[in-house]
Amino acid sequence: MNFPILSSLILLPVVGAFFIFVTRSKDLSNLRSAKYVALFTSFANFIISLYLWYIFDPSISDFQFVENRTWLVGFITYKVGVDGISILFILLSTLITPLCIVSVNKTINTKLKEFLISILLMESLMIGVFCSLDLVIFYLFFEGGLIPMFLIIGIWGGTRRVYSAFKFFLFTLLGSVLMLVAIISIYWVNGTTDIVDLYNIGIDIKYQNLLWLAFFSSFAVKTPMWPVHTWLPDAHVEAPTAGSVLLAAILLKMAGYGFIRFSIGLFPNASEYFVPLIFALSLIAIIYTSFVALMQDDMKKLIAYSSVAHMGFVTLGIFTVTQQGLEGSIVQMISHGLVSAALFLCVGVVYDRMHSRLISTYGGLVSLMPKYAVLFMIFTLAAIGLPGTSGFVGEFLILIGAFKKSFLVATIASLGVILGAAYMLWLYKRVIFGKVINRDLLKMLDLNKTEIFILVSLAIPTLFFGFYPEPLLNTIDVSITNLIENYNYQISLNK
Amino acid sequence: MENINFVLPEIFISLSIMFLLIVGVFKKNSSSLIYSLSVITLIISLGLIINFPGKEEIYLFNDSYKIDELSILMKIITILSGIFVLVSSYNYTKLEKIFNIEYSILILCSILGMLVMISSYDLIVFYIGLELQSLSLYVLAAFNRNNIKSSEAGLKYFVLSALSSGLLLYGCSLIYGFSGSTNFSLIAENIFSSEYGNVFGLVFILAGLAFKISAVPFHMWAPDVYEGSPTSVTLFFAIVPKVAALTVFIRFLYVPFLSLIDQWQPIIIFLALASMIFGAVAAIGQKNLKRLIAYSSIGHMGYALAGLAVGTNSGIQNSIIYICIYLIMNLGIFCCLFMMKRNNKFYDNLDDLSGLSKNHPIISLSLLILLFSLAGIPPLAGFFAKFYIFISVIEQSMYFLAIVGLVSTVVSAFYYLRVIKIIYFDPPVEQYDQTKYLGLKISLALSTILMLLYFIYPSGLINLVSKINII
């Protein structure tokens, strides 16, 4: 059992990227084979991670498949491992990446090779984030993701791509450098950056608040929370479809994961102290960005704002620190990963045909693209959180958790659900129903096989986990219980 | 006489300089020969230094010359970077018609000066070394004498540098006057902060040294000199003297002035902060790549100084690591500059990089890696350099320095990103000539790969510097 399965998950995309790098880019057949290489490696990664999930033992609360190697002598060890929480995010990453690569079509007409390399590197960095068990290693992966994403937005993005890429990069970097200071301080205070050791030692209460804020500055930008969410709509709108998908489905989850793993896990007292702040910001995000989403005339922007609102639910759920709230927010993150990815792909489908993201360009697509209308419907309803979709499970659990903590907060958050239904259904109505006013739409073709394949493979888990969330909940249950026990123990210790 | 063994590398270089001068005078068209011989000289002296026969620490010539782990390592770095400068700029100097015999001899002279500086343990020896390297650098800056900018650079550097040398000398004389000796360890025994003369001397010396590594507020010369000098000389300026100056900084601060740490610590912290902030902000508006590098190197010196400011051994070690990584990154950037050649003309404006990725994917990729590394983005080597510095800084609870430093990293990331944007996002300009010269390609590949893959084995560099114990 000593096969380094996690390291191979991290390394495999890099190897694939290297092979793509050495192929000649001049002729077309090579480019196609480059795409197959990318597809093969990312799909192999998906299979490996499924196998990982299969052999993963959900009844143990400890980290599993731990690998420990000396890296910086006497200072940092390369340590990776998974528990119930991180394994789901790894699965999400490995599922989304091949779909991204499949979705790459003629719209990426320049530098296809580089695009595939960026996506693969992105994948390996994201897997690294979710399984690293050392703060410094975590930081390396967390920040390293900036480079490929910057390039994805900047090279293959839309008209205002430069502005968006810079905004994305600088916002995130500024948030993260404070986290770096915090990580180094933790090293000097506790003598280690190993997360497992830190869980056991606990961090001195007098530093917790400052450290928590430093981590928060990084995660809040990445989540993104109001008021530092402004980079997200820009980045989403300008990024190519595959970039938006990666961004929405996985990148945003890194922060939610960080909140659970670090803010709750390492600084319980500070988390308890800052709960009102998080609740306030989450509620503002839920209500305010829902209103902003209502007013958008750009489809991608609308979905981007809805992401901010959904992530508001996630942060709310995390900081209730109840079994339901935490489980709900993890399910919500997974569900949002699937649904927002699918919604961006849906926008990408019509954008490829019409080269417009404006809602007013469309209307009456139901008669022209019936298959598209059906799939879009499923994802719209999942985004709203209709029972029977994974979105419902997440939001429902989060609201239960919130009600346990505070009636008022939960009530306001519930309003967000209604607003969510309003903007999503209105979007659906304007795009799909009504009369075909725009004559250009008439020559639009329905989904081709690739598009159906991608969207269906996202729809299946969305519906499956909606009806039967047991596999997800079962995986995270013990880890969450353990987390909460540790949390309550630390708080009672310091009272 | 046995002392001669220990200074063999220096003696060898001086003899070679004389020999090469004679060859140059008596043999017509011998620039190529002298160029290769200079490289060979450097390689041989490198071998001599690596094969150093002695024990751990050796004091020579009435304790005025010290050879220890620090000086050996820094000499190796200096000579190695000298070799790479010569190798990578071979084509450039030929095409710019500055391929004279004096060029490589002057570089040898200044390297000799630096070696003396690095080992000096006495104010007089130190000053001799400093002047030897400075005088060679004045001439090198103005080497392209047909170009008015180069002459201007040389003159500017000469005037300002002579002034700073004057300050430095004045500081030395004050120190000598108040402590009664020129020897570093004797000064250390007899220096007291209660005597203002000592503090004044310290300040003058620090100002002079800050000038040599272009730390704010003594940085004024750097952008003009970097821009005006021939690119090969700029490369030399950007990396080699910094190593020697940093070593001297370490020596001064931690041997004779160690007991004045309360006096110099705020000065160094100020220099570091000012350089980091200024380097980050001032580079934003630059249009010329060489000027941009000048400002970026000002910023980078700020980080190296931050490591010195903390007053611990690990701080010194991390500064040395920083300077190593810094000079490899700069070497790579300049290799790319040497490759931007079209019809025998070199280009160094930012606009000339526009859309480089279309026609020159490999150069662009190298630049991308090097620039992200300069910006300090993980997992590239530049990140680790900064990371180590901040580890030392935070160890001493200097949170203000750490946070300002990291925030200026973000600001400076902006202009590095701007260069990347020009390379990758902008429409392409005309194609540049393909580079055929192998030495240049190898230098570029080496520096890029080192920066990219540094994270696989970061302990190597740490082990190298871990032997250095100054305090």
HADDOCK unambig.tbl for C-alpha pairs under 7 A between the chains (distance, minus, plus):
assign (segid A and resid 72 and name CA) (segid B and resid 458 and name CA) 6.16 0.50 0.50
assign (segid A and resid 72 and name CA) (segid B and resid 459 and name CA) 5.26 0.50 0.50
assign (segid A and resid 73 and name CA) (segid B and resid 459 and name CA) 6.12 0.50 0.50
assign (segid A and resid 140 and name CA) (segid B and resid 378 and name CA) 5.37 0.50 0.50
assign (segid A and resid 140 and name CA) (segid B and resid 379 and name CA) 5.72 0.50 0.50
assign (segid A and resid 143 and name CA) (segid B and resid 377 and name CA) 6.94 0.50 0.50
assign (segid A and resid 143 and name CA) (segid B and resid 378 and name CA) 6.06 0.50 0.50
assign (segid A and resid 144 and name CA) (segid B and resid 377 and name CA) 6.70 0.50 0.50
assign (segid A and resid 144 and name CA) (segid B and resid 378 and name CA) 5.10 0.50 0.50
assign (segid A and resid 144 and name CA) (segid B and resid 379 and name CA) 5.86 0.50 0.50
assign (segid A and resid 154 and name CA) (segid B and resid 425 and name CA) 6.42 0.50 0.50
assign (segid A and resid 155 and name CA) (segid B and resid 424 and name CA) 6.56 0.50 0.50
assign (segid A and resid 155 and name CA) (segid B and resid 425 and name CA) 5.45 0.50 0.50
assign (segid A and resid 170 and name CA) (segid B and resid 410 and name CA) 6.59 0.50 0.50
assign (segid A and resid 173 and name CA) (segid B and resid 410 and name CA) 6.39 0.50 0.50
assign (segid A and resid 174 and name CA) (segid B and resid 407 and name CA) 6.78 0.50 0.50
assign (segid A and resid 174 and name CA) (segid B and resid 410 and name CA) 5.91 0.50 0.50
assign (segid A and resid 177 and name CA) (segid B and resid 406 and name CA) 5.99 0.50 0.50
assign (segid A and resid 184 and name CA) (segid B and resid 391 and name CA) 6.01 0.50 0.50
assign (segid A and resid 184 and name CA) (segid B and resid 394 and name CA) 6.94 0.50 0.50
assign (segid A and resid 185 and name CA) (segid B and resid 394 and name CA) 6.47 0.50 0.50
assign (segid A and resid 188 and name CA) (segid B and resid 395 and name CA) 6.18 0.50 0.50
